[in-house]
Protein backbone atom coordinates (compact mmCIF):
# COMPACT_ATOMS: atom_id res chain seq x y z
CA UNK A 1 0.00 0.00 0.00
CA UNK A 2 2.89 2.36 0.79
CA UNK A 3 4.30 1.82 -2.68
CA UNK A 4 0.90 2.50 -4.28
CA UNK A 5 0.64 5.86 -2.53
CA UNK A 6 4.30 6.65 -3.28
CA UNK A 7 3.69 5.74 -6.92
CA UNK A 8 0.65 8.00 -7.05
CA UNK A 9 2.58 10.91 -5.50
CA UNK A 10 5.50 10.33 -7.89
CA UNK A 11 3.22 10.30 -10.95
CA UNK A 12 1.60 13.58 -9.88
CA UNK A 13 4.65 15.16 -8.27
CA UNK A 14 4.84 18.17 -10.61
CA UNK A 15 1.29 19.27 -9.89
CA UNK A 16 1.60 18.48 -6.17
CA UNK A 17 4.79 20.52 -5.86
CA UNK A 18 3.33 23.43 -7.81
CA UNK A 19 0.28 23.53 -5.54
CA UNK A 20 2.56 23.24 -2.50
CA UNK A 21 4.73 26.09 -3.77
CA UNK A 22 1.66 28.32 -4.19
CA UNK A 23 0.62 27.59 -0.60
CA UNK A 24 4.11 28.34 0.70
CA UNK A 25 4.40 31.59 -1.25
CA UNK A 26 1.36 32.79 0.69
CA UNK A 27 3.37 32.56 3.94
CA UNK A 28 4.18 36.22 4.48
CA UNK A 29 6.45 35.63 7.48
CA UNK A 30 9.22 33.98 5.48
CA UNK A 31 11.34 35.58 2.74
CA UNK A 32 12.71 32.40 1.15
CA UNK A 33 10.50 32.61 -1.93
CA UNK A 34 11.11 36.35 -2.27
CA UNK A 35 14.91 36.50 -1.94
CA UNK A 36 15.93 33.28 -3.73
CA UNK A 37 16.14 32.91 -7.49
CA UNK A 38 13.46 30.88 -9.27
CA UNK A 39 16.03 28.19 -10.06
CA UNK A 40 17.03 27.76 -6.40
CA UNK A 41 13.38 27.70 -5.33
CA UNK A 42 12.50 25.11 -8.01
CA UNK A 43 15.42 22.88 -7.03
CA UNK A 44 14.60 23.13 -3.32
CA UNK A 45 10.92 22.37 -3.91
CA UNK A 46 11.87 19.37 -6.03
CA UNK A 47 14.27 18.06 -3.35
CA UNK A 48 11.58 18.51 -0.72
CA UNK A 49 9.15 16.39 -2.70
CA UNK A 50 11.76 13.71 -3.39
CA UNK A 51 12.55 13.59 0.32
CA UNK A 52 8.90 12.91 1.08
CA UNK A 53 8.79 10.03 -1.41
CA UNK A 54 12.16 8.69 -0.25
CA UNK A 55 10.73 8.10 3.21
CA UNK A 56 8.11 5.79 1.72
CA UNK A 57 10.16 3.85 -0.82
CA UNK A 58 13.86 3.77 0.06
CA UNK A 59 15.97 2.15 2.74
CA UNK A 60 16.44 3.91 6.04
CA UNK A 61 20.12 4.72 5.44
CA UNK A 62 19.40 6.31 2.05
CA UNK A 63 16.55 8.38 3.46
CA UNK A 64 18.63 9.49 6.45
CA UNK A 65 21.46 10.66 4.18
CA UNK A 66 19.03 12.69 2.03
CA UNK A 67 17.38 14.07 5.15
CA UNK A 68 20.67 15.29 6.62
CA UNK A 69 21.73 16.90 3.33
CA UNK A 70 18.38 18.66 2.98
CA UNK A 71 18.48 19.86 6.61
CA UNK A 72 21.88 21.46 6.07
CA UNK A 73 20.54 23.18 2.97
CA UNK A 74 17.41 24.65 4.51
CA UNK A 75 19.34 25.89 7.54
CA UNK A 76 21.73 27.64 5.15
CA UNK A 77 18.75 29.19 3.37
CA UNK A 78 17.44 30.48 6.69
CA UNK A 79 14.23 28.48 7.00
CA UNK A 80 12.72 28.98 10.46
CA UNK A 81 11.39 25.99 12.38
CA UNK A 82 7.85 27.35 12.02
CA UNK A 83 8.36 27.57 8.24
CA UNK A 84 9.56 23.94 8.17
CA UNK A 85 6.51 22.77 10.11
CA UNK A 86 4.19 24.80 7.87
CA UNK A 87 5.86 23.31 4.80
CA UNK A 88 5.19 19.79 6.06
CA UNK A 89 1.57 20.60 6.92
CA UNK A 90 0.93 22.22 3.55
CA UNK A 91 2.50 19.30 1.68
CA UNK A 92 0.18 16.86 3.45
CA UNK A 93 -2.87 19.04 2.72
CA UNK A 94 -1.96 19.27 -0.95
CA UNK A 95 -1.70 15.47 -1.23
CA UNK A 96 -5.12 14.99 0.38
CA UNK A 97 -6.66 17.68 -1.83
CA UNK A 98 -5.15 16.16 -4.98
CA UNK A 99 -6.25 12.63 -4.10
CA UNK A 100 -9.75 13.85 -3.29
CA UNK A 101 -9.93 15.93 -6.47
CA UNK A 102 -9.27 12.95 -8.75
CA UNK A 103 -11.41 10.65 -6.54
CA UNK A 104 -8.40 8.51 -5.65
CA UNK A 105 -9.85 8.50 -2.14
CA UNK A 106 -13.27 6.93 -1.58
CA UNK A 107 -15.32 5.48 1.27
CA UNK A 108 -13.72 2.10 0.79
CA UNK A 109 -10.07 3.13 1.01
CA UNK A 110 -10.17 6.47 2.86
CA UNK A 111 -9.56 5.00 6.32
CA UNK A 112 -6.66 2.76 5.26
CA UNK A 113 -5.05 5.47 3.14
CA UNK A 114 -5.43 8.03 5.89
CA UNK A 115 -3.78 5.64 8.36
CA UNK A 116 -0.88 5.06 5.97
CA UNK A 117 -0.41 8.78 5.35
CA UNK A 118 -0.62 9.55 9.07
CA UNK A 119 1.92 6.83 9.91
CA UNK A 120 4.13 8.28 7.18
CA UNK A 121 3.78 11.99 7.91
CA UNK A 122 4.01 11.94 11.73
CA UNK A 123 7.45 10.27 12.03
CA UNK A 124 8.54 12.19 8.93
CA UNK A 125 7.74 15.45 10.71
CA UNK A 126 9.67 14.34 13.76
CA UNK A 127 12.70 13.22 11.76
CA UNK A 128 12.90 16.42 9.72
CA UNK A 129 12.47 18.65 12.79
CA UNK A 130 15.07 16.62 14.72
CA UNK A 131 17.56 16.78 11.86
CA UNK A 132 16.90 20.50 11.40
CA UNK A 133 17.42 21.11 15.13
CA UNK A 134 20.72 19.22 15.17
CA UNK A 135 22.08 21.12 12.17
CA UNK A 136 20.83 24.45 13.53
CA UNK A 137 22.40 23.86 16.95
CA UNK A 138 25.66 22.87 15.31
CA UNK A 139 25.59 25.99 13.12
CA UNK A 140 24.88 28.26 16.09
CA UNK A 141 27.64 26.57 18.10
CA UNK A 142 30.19 27.08 15.32
CA UNK A 143 29.13 30.71 14.91
CA UNK A 144 29.48 31.25 18.65
CA UNK A 145 32.99 29.77 18.66
CA UNK A 146 33.98 31.91 15.66
CA UNK A 147 32.57 35.01 17.33
CA UNK A 148 34.48 34.28 20.52
CA UNK A 149 37.73 33.83 18.61
CA UNK A 150 37.24 37.03 16.64
CA UNK A 151 36.11 39.28 19.48
CA UNK A 152 38.36 38.44 22.40
CA UNK A 153 41.85 39.35 21.20
CA UNK A 154 44.02 42.11 22.63
CA UNK A 155 45.52 44.11 19.76
CA UNK A 156 48.58 46.36 20.27
CA UNK A 157 48.05 49.67 18.42
CA UNK A 158 50.95 51.69 19.87
CA UNK A 159 53.78 50.88 22.19
CA UNK A 160 52.25 50.41 25.68
CA UNK A 161 48.69 50.81 24.28
CA UNK A 162 46.41 47.92 23.30
CA UNK A 163 42.77 47.59 22.25
CA UNK A 164 40.29 44.76 22.80
CA UNK A 165 37.24 45.10 20.51
CA UNK A 166 34.17 43.35 21.94
CA UNK A 167 31.46 42.16 19.55
CA UNK A 168 28.10 40.58 20.32
CA UNK A 169 26.43 39.55 23.55
CA UNK A 170 28.69 39.03 26.56
CA UNK A 171 27.64 36.10 28.73
CA UNK A 172 29.49 34.45 31.62
CA UNK A 173 31.35 32.04 29.33
CA UNK A 174 32.54 34.80 27.01
CA UNK A 175 33.44 37.02 29.97
CA UNK A 176 35.79 34.32 31.25
CA UNK A 177 37.47 34.08 27.84
CA UNK A 178 37.75 37.87 27.62
CA UNK A 179 39.35 38.02 31.07
CA UNK A 180 41.92 35.34 30.22
CA UNK A 181 42.90 36.87 26.88
CA UNK A 182 42.95 40.36 28.38
CA UNK A 183 45.37 39.49 31.19
CA UNK A 184 47.59 37.36 28.96
CA UNK A 185 47.67 40.13 26.35
CA UNK A 186 48.56 42.85 28.87
CA UNK A 187 51.57 40.86 30.06
CA UNK A 188 52.59 39.74 26.55
CA UNK A 189 52.42 43.20 24.97
CA UNK A 190 53.60 45.02 28.12
CA UNK A 191 50.59 47.29 27.84
CA UNK A 192 50.21 50.22 30.21
CA UNK A 193 46.80 51.30 28.88
CA UNK A 194 44.09 48.95 27.64
CA UNK A 195 41.02 50.16 25.72
CA UNK A 196 37.91 48.00 25.93
CA UNK A 197 35.89 48.91 22.83
CA UNK A 198 32.18 48.07 23.28
CA UNK A 199 31.06 49.62 19.98
CA UNK A 200 29.96 46.16 18.79
CA UNK A 201 28.12 45.19 22.00
CA UNK A 202 24.38 45.61 21.31
CA UNK A 203 23.20 45.73 24.92
CA UNK A 204 24.96 46.71 28.13
CA UNK A 205 22.95 45.55 31.15
CA UNK A 206 23.92 45.03 34.78
CA UNK A 207 25.55 41.65 34.09
CA UNK A 208 27.61 42.95 31.15
CA UNK A 209 28.72 45.96 33.20
CA UNK A 210 29.69 43.63 36.05
CA UNK A 211 31.88 41.58 33.70
CA UNK A 212 33.51 44.73 32.31
CA UNK A 213 34.21 46.09 35.80
CA UNK A 214 35.76 42.76 36.80
CA UNK A 215 38.00 42.85 33.72
CA UNK A 216 39.10 46.42 34.53
CA UNK A 217 39.91 45.47 38.13
CA UNK A 218 41.99 42.53 36.92
CA UNK A 219 43.89 44.80 34.49
CA UNK A 220 44.73 47.20 37.33
CA UNK A 221 46.06 44.32 39.41
CA UNK A 222 48.68 43.57 36.75
CA UNK A 223 49.76 47.21 36.64
CA UNK A 224 47.86 48.65 33.66
CA UNK A 225 45.02 51.15 33.26
CA UNK A 226 41.71 50.32 31.61
CA UNK A 227 39.55 52.61 29.48
CA UNK A 228 36.02 51.99 28.22
CA UNK A 229 35.42 53.33 24.72
CA UNK A 230 32.63 53.17 22.15
CA UNK A 231 29.84 54.23 24.50
CA UNK A 232 26.90 55.11 22.26
CA UNK A 233 24.16 57.50 23.48
CA UNK A 234 21.66 54.68 24.02
CA UNK A 235 24.23 52.67 25.98
CA UNK A 236 25.04 55.72 28.13
CA UNK A 237 21.34 56.19 28.85
CA UNK A 238 20.98 52.53 29.85
CA UNK A 239 23.99 52.73 32.18
CA UNK A 240 22.57 55.81 33.92
CA UNK A 241 19.07 54.29 34.17
CA UNK A 242 20.43 51.08 35.73
CA UNK A 243 22.57 53.06 38.17
CA UNK A 244 25.78 51.30 37.08
CA UNK A 245 28.84 52.92 38.65
CA UNK A 246 31.66 53.46 36.15
CA UNK A 247 33.37 56.25 38.09
CA UNK A 248 36.64 54.32 38.21
CA UNK A 249 36.74 54.21 34.40
CA UNK A 250 38.00 56.71 31.88
CA UNK A 251 35.26 56.59 29.24
CA UNK A 252 34.95 58.02 25.73
CA UNK A 253 32.34 57.85 22.99
CA UNK A 254 34.73 56.69 20.26
CA UNK A 255 37.87 54.62 19.89
CA UNK A 256 39.67 57.58 18.30
CA UNK A 257 39.15 59.75 21.37
CA UNK A 258 40.18 56.85 23.56
CA UNK A 259 43.47 56.43 21.69
CA UNK A 260 44.18 60.15 22.05
CA UNK A 261 43.65 59.97 25.82
CA UNK A 262 45.71 56.79 26.06
CA UNK A 263 48.61 58.53 24.31
CA UNK A 264 48.31 61.43 26.77
CA UNK A 265 48.47 58.95 29.68
CA UNK A 266 51.79 57.67 28.29
CA UNK A 267 53.13 61.20 27.73
CA UNK A 268 52.63 61.18 23.97
CA UNK A 269 50.38 62.87 21.45
CA UNK A 270 49.49 62.82 17.77
CA UNK A 271 50.58 66.07 16.10
CA UNK A 272 50.35 67.33 12.56
CA UNK A 273 53.63 67.83 10.74
CA UNK A 274 53.80 70.40 7.98
CA UNK A 275 56.09 69.24 5.22
Buried (B, 14 or more C-beta within 10 A) or exposed (E): EEEEBBEBBBEBBEEBBEBBBEBBEEBEEBEBBEEBEEEBBEEBBEBBBBBBBBBBBBEEEEBBEBBEEBBBBBBEBEBBEEBBBBBBEBBBEBBBEBBEEEEBBEEEBEEEBEEBBEEBBEEBBEBBBEBBBBBBEEEEEEEBEEBBEEBBBBEBBBEBBBBBBBBBEBEEEBBEBBBEBBBEBBEEBEBBBBBBBBBEBEEBEEEBBBBBBBBBEBBEEEEBBBBBBBBBEEBBEBBEEEEBEBEEBBBBBBBEBBBBBBBEBBEBEEEEEEE
